[in-house]
Amino acid sequence: MRILKYIFLLILLALVGITVYVATQKGDFEVTRSSVIKTSRTTVFDYVNDYKNWETFGSWMQKDNGLKFDYGAKTIGYGARSSWDNGSDEGVIKTVFVKENDSIAQKADYNGTTAAISWKFKDTIGGTKVTIHTKGKMDIMTKISSFFKGGVTSIVGDVYEKSLRNLDKTLHYEMKTYSIKVNGIVQRPSGFCLKQTVSCHIKSVPKNTKIMMARMIHFFKKNKIASTGKPFVSYDKYDVANDFATISVCVPVGQLISISEGDVTSGEIIAFTCLKTTLTGDYSHSKEAWAKAQKYIADNGLKQNFAGNYSEVYVKTIDDVKQPSKWITEIYIPVFPKAVELPANVVLPENTDTKPPAEPKAGDEINF
């Protein structure tokens, strides 16, 4: 019995000694990991630059199902922010520097352990070389816990290696898996919306759409406004020759709302007869979807109604499902209803008024 007491005392002293030793060591650490992602540099950069995508490849985010994420009004680029917690642990990360398609710098705090994180993106054979570098300082509890798990360098390095593998897998499959379907002629209903409008170069449209969409969602949550439909983008002007576009990011509401805050304004949705096309997959395939819709119009003798509203409705987004291959976007191109031509051998009775066919009702589809 006395021997067991001595053994217990020795173990206790050893633990105390190790704890004191670890606690007195420097808390500084520095970790670098690299990997080749088999996707273009622009695609990889844009994906990492948006915190909402991190849940699909961040290994520490996927490991703990109890984590709850919070996103601010801005999740892309300089000033973007994200935080997470599971009741006992919490973390926050903020973007402090961005160089387009080249590098990203961030500052993170996880339970008192602070770190500066940098991402570097470089073209290479087979895709994009992505390098993550972290330099930080541990708090005392992290120093003690990491000591018994092989050291902070091993822990962080393992997290980064797994995250880079997940990033490659996600982009290789998710971004390249998609389908496009031309649904036919439908009637877009009228209504009201709240919107933000911006004018920019055409190449900046996708980025500005994401930024404004996040702001609109945040605006609705902040002001407790109920939406009555899926958010959409209205292409108010699209001048390819002069590389200029004016777009409005809109969210439908049940009635006209008077707004006087910032650049959010109220608007009206005008009903139009449109050709509907559905893209299932990442937005990078939007150009192909629009081209397929335009070809359908030409092949079927339809005429575009340029006075109408060209729009994309985001039926299912990253806020609904994280995998890009499952996102759903509906494209609406305003067209004139196609007139019905009677066969040559059909003779109308005298004194009978002929009228054009009624336009399809909301939700109706006509396939030619």
ZAMARGU-4260 file (C-alpha; in steps of 0.2 Angstrom, whole numbers, plus 5000, padded with zeros to 4 digits):
<rodrens>
0) 5000/5000/5000 | 5014/5012/5005 | 5023/5008/4988 | 5007/5013/4979 | 5007/5030/4988
5) 5025/5033/4983 | 5021/5028/4965 | 5006/5040/4965 | 5017/5054/4973 | 5031/5051/4960
10) 5018/5052/4945 | 5010/5068/4953 | 5027/5076/4955 | 5032/5071/4937 | 5016/5079/4930
15) 5019/5095/4940 | 5037/5095/4934 | 5032/5093/4916 | 5018/5106/4918 | 5030/5119/4925
20) 5043/5115/4912 | 5031/5117/4898 | 5024/5133/4905 | 5041/5141/4906 | 5045/5137/4888
25) 5043/5150/4875 | 5026/5150/4867 | 5031/5156/4850 | 5028/5145/4835 | 5030/5145/4816
30) 5023/5133/4803 | 5024/5132/4784 | 5015/5119/4773 | 5013/5119/4754 | 5004/5109/4741
35) 4999/5109/4723 | 4981/5111/4720 | 4975/5105/4703 | 4965/5120/4698 | 4968/5137/4691
40) 4976/5151/4702 | 4961/5163/4700 | 4949/5149/4705 | 4959/5144/4721 | 4962/5161/4726
45) 4943/5166/4725 | 4938/5151/4734 | 4950/5153/4749 | 4947/5172/4749 | 4929/5169/4755
50) 4927/5163/4773 | 4910/5155/4769 | 4920/5142/4759 | 4931/5137/4773 | 4919/5124/4780
55) 4921/5113/4765 | 4940/5111/4767 | 4946/5117/4784 | 4950/5101/4793 | 4947/5108/4810
60) 4930/5115/4805 | 4924/5098/4798 | 4931/5088/4813 | 4920/5096/4826 | 4902/5095/4822
65) 4897/5105/4837 | 4905/5121/4830 | 4894/5135/4826 | 4900/5148/4813 | 4896/5167/4812
70) 4899/5177/4797 | 4898/5196/4797 | 4892/5208/4783 | 4908/5205/4774 | 4916/5188/4771
75) 4927/5191/4756 | 4943/5202/4754 | 4950/5215/4766 | 4941/5217/4782 | 4932/5200/4780
80) 4928/5191/4796 | 4922/5175/4803 | 4921/5167/4820 | 4916/5150/4828 | 4913/5142/4845
85) 4907/5125/4852 | 4902/5131/4869 | 4920/5129/4877 | 4931/5134/4863 | 4930/5149/4852
90) 4940/5157/4838 | 4940/5172/4827 | 4949/5176/4810 | 4950/5192/4801 | 4958/5197/4784
95) 4970/5211/4785 | 4978/5211/4768 | 4974/5205/4750 | 4983/5205/4734 | 4972/5199/4720
100) 4976/5181/4714 | 4993/5182/4724 | 4992/5183/4743 | 4981/5184/4758 | 4986/5189/4776
105) 4975/5186/4791 | 4975/5187/4810 | 4968/5174/4821 | 4964/5171/4839 | 4959/5154/4846
110) 4956/5153/4865 | 4970/5166/4868 | 4982/5159/4856 | 4986/5172/4842 | 4993/5170/4825
115) 4997/5179/4809 | 4992/5168/4794 | 4998/5171/4776 | 4993/5162/4760 | 5003/5163/4744
120) 4996/5157/4727 | 5008/5153/4713 | 5006/5146/4695 | 5015/5129/4693 | 5015/5114/4683
125) 4999/5105/4686 | 4989/5119/4694 | 4992/5131/4708 | 5005/5130/4722 | 4997/5135/4738
130) 5008/5139/4753 | 5002/5143/4771 | 5013/5151/4784 | 5009/5154/4802 | 5018/5163/4815
135) 5010/5165/4832 | 5011/5164/4851 | 5002/5151/4862 | 4994/5154/4879 | 4999/5143/4893
140) 4984/5131/4892 | 4988/5128/4873 | 5007/5125/4877 | 5002/5112/4890 | 4989/5103/4879
145) 4999/5103/4863 | 5014/5096/4873 | 5005/5080/4876 | 4999/5079/4858 | 5016/5080/4850
150) 5019/5099/4850 | 5010/5114/4842 | 5021/5112/4826 | 5015/5095/4823 | 4997/5099/4827
155) 4996/5114/4816 | 5006/5106/4802 | 4994/5091/4802 | 4979/5103/4801 | 4986/5112/4786
160) 4991/5097/4777 | 4973/5089/4778 | 4965/5106/4774 | 4976/5108/4758 | 4971/5090/4753
165) 4953/5094/4756 | 4954/5110/4746 | 4961/5101/4731 | 4948/5087/4732 | 4934/5100/4734
170) 4940/5111/4719 | 4944/5096/4708 | 4927/5088/4710 | 4914/5101/4716 | 4919/5115/4704
175) 4919/5104/4689 | 4903/5094/4692 | 4888/5104/4685 | 4873/5103/4673 | 4863/5115/4663
180) 4845/5113/4658 | 4834/5125/4647 | 4817/5124/4655 | 4807/5134/4643 | 4795/5149/4643
185) 4789/5155/4660 | 4781/5170/4667 | 4791/5180/4680 | 4779/5187/4693 | 4778/5205/4699
190) 4782/5210/4716 | 4793/5221/4727 | 4811/5220/4733 | 4825/5228/4743 | 4841/5230/4733
195) 4859/5237/4731 | 4865/5243/4715 | 4883/5245/4708 | 4892/5249/4692 | 4908/5240/4688
200) 4919/5232/4675 | 4911/5216/4669 | 4925/5205/4676 | 4921/5212/4693 | 4902/5207/4692
205) 4904/5190/4701 | 4915/5197/4715 | 4903/5211/4718 | 4888/5200/4717 | 4895/5189/4732
210) 4900/5204/4742 | 4883/5213/4740 | 4874/5197/4743 | 4882/5194/4760 | 4878/5212/4764
215) 4860/5210/4759 | 4858/5194/4770 | 4866/5203/4784 | 4854/5218/4782 | 4839/5207/4782
220) 4845/5198/4798 | 4850/5214/4807 | 4833/5223/4803 | 4823/5207/4806 | 4815/5209/4788
225) 4806/5194/4781 | 4810/5189/4763 | 4797/5182/4752 | 4808/5173/4739 | 4826/5169/4734
230) 4839/5183/4731 | 4842/5187/4713 | 4853/5199/4703 | 4845/5210/4690 | 4857/5215/4675
235) 4851/5233/4673 | 4865/5237/4660 | 4878/5225/4652 | 4889/5234/4639 | 4902/5222/4633
240) 4909/5234/4620 | 4914/5246/4634 | 4917/5233/4648 | 4904/5241/4659 | 4889/5233/4669
245) 4876/5240/4681 | 4869/5226/4692 | 4857/5226/4707 | 4857/5212/4720 | 4839/5211/4726
250) 4829/5201/4739 | 4810/5200/4737 | 4798/5207/4751 | 4780/5206/4753 | 4776/5224/4751
255) 4784/5241/4746 | 4796/5246/4761 | 4802/5263/4763 | 4821/5262/4766 | 4833/5277/4771
260) 4848/5267/4777 | 4864/5268/4767 | 4864/5261/4749 | 4849/5249/4751 | 4834/5255/4742
265) 4817/5248/4738 | 4812/5242/4721 | 4798/5235/4711 | 4799/5218/4701 | 4790/5219/4684
270) 4782/5204/4677 | 4789/5198/4661 | 4788/5183/4649 | 4805/5174/4650 | 4816/5159/4645
275) 4821/5150/4660 | 4837/5140/4661 | 4844/5131/4676 | 4862/5129/4681 | 4866/5116/4694
280) 4884/5119/4700 | 4896/5132/4703 | 4894/5150/4697 | 4909/5149/4686 | 4898/5139/4673
285) 4886/5154/4672 | 4894/5160/4655 | 4891/5143/4647 | 4873/5143/4654 | 4869/5160/4647
290) 4876/5154/4630 | 4866/5139/4630 | 4850/5149/4633 | 4855/5161/4619 | 4857/5147/4607
295) 4840/5140/4612 | 4832/5157/4608 | 4840/5158/4591 | 4836/5140/4587 | 4818/5142/4591
300) 4815/5158/4583 | 4812/5168/4599 | 4815/5187/4601 | 4822/5194/4616 | 4813/5208/4625
305) 4827/5220/4628 | 4815/5231/4639 | 4813/5217/4651 | 4823/5211/4666 | 4838/5200/4664
310) 4841/5191/4680 | 4849/5176/4690 | 4839/5169/4704 | 4850/5160/4717 | 4838/5146/4722
315) 4851/5136/4732 | 4868/5144/4738 | 4882/5141/4750 | 4870/5147/4764 | 4859/5132/4760
320) 4872/5119/4756 | 4891/5120/4756 | 4895/5109/4741 | 4896/5120/4725 | 4890/5105/4714
325) 4873/5107/4723 | 4870/5125/4720 | 4856/5130/4709 | 4854/5146/4699 | 4840/5150/4688
330) 4843/5162/4673 | 4829/5172/4666 | 4830/5180/4649 | 4815/5191/4644 | 4807/5186/4627
335) 4792/5190/4617 | 4778/5177/4617 | 4779/5166/4602 | 4764/5168/4590 | 4755/5153/4585
340) 4754/5150/4566 | 4739/5142/4559 | 4742/5129/4545 | 4740/5135/4527 | 4724/5125/4524
345) 4714/5132/4539 | 4702/5145/4534 | 4694/5156/4548 | 4676/5160/4547 | 4671/5177/4541
350) 4668/5191/4554 | 4678/5181/4567 | 4691/5192/4576 | 4708/5183/4579 | 4717/5187/4595
355) 4735/5182/4599 | 4737/5168/4611 | 4737/5172/4630 | 4754/5173/4638 | 4758/5158/4650
360) 4753/5160/4668 | 4766/5160/4682 | 4775/5144/4683 | 4769/5137/4666 | 4782/5130/4654
365) 4781/5129/4635 | 4793/5118/4626 | 4795/5120/4608
</rodrens>
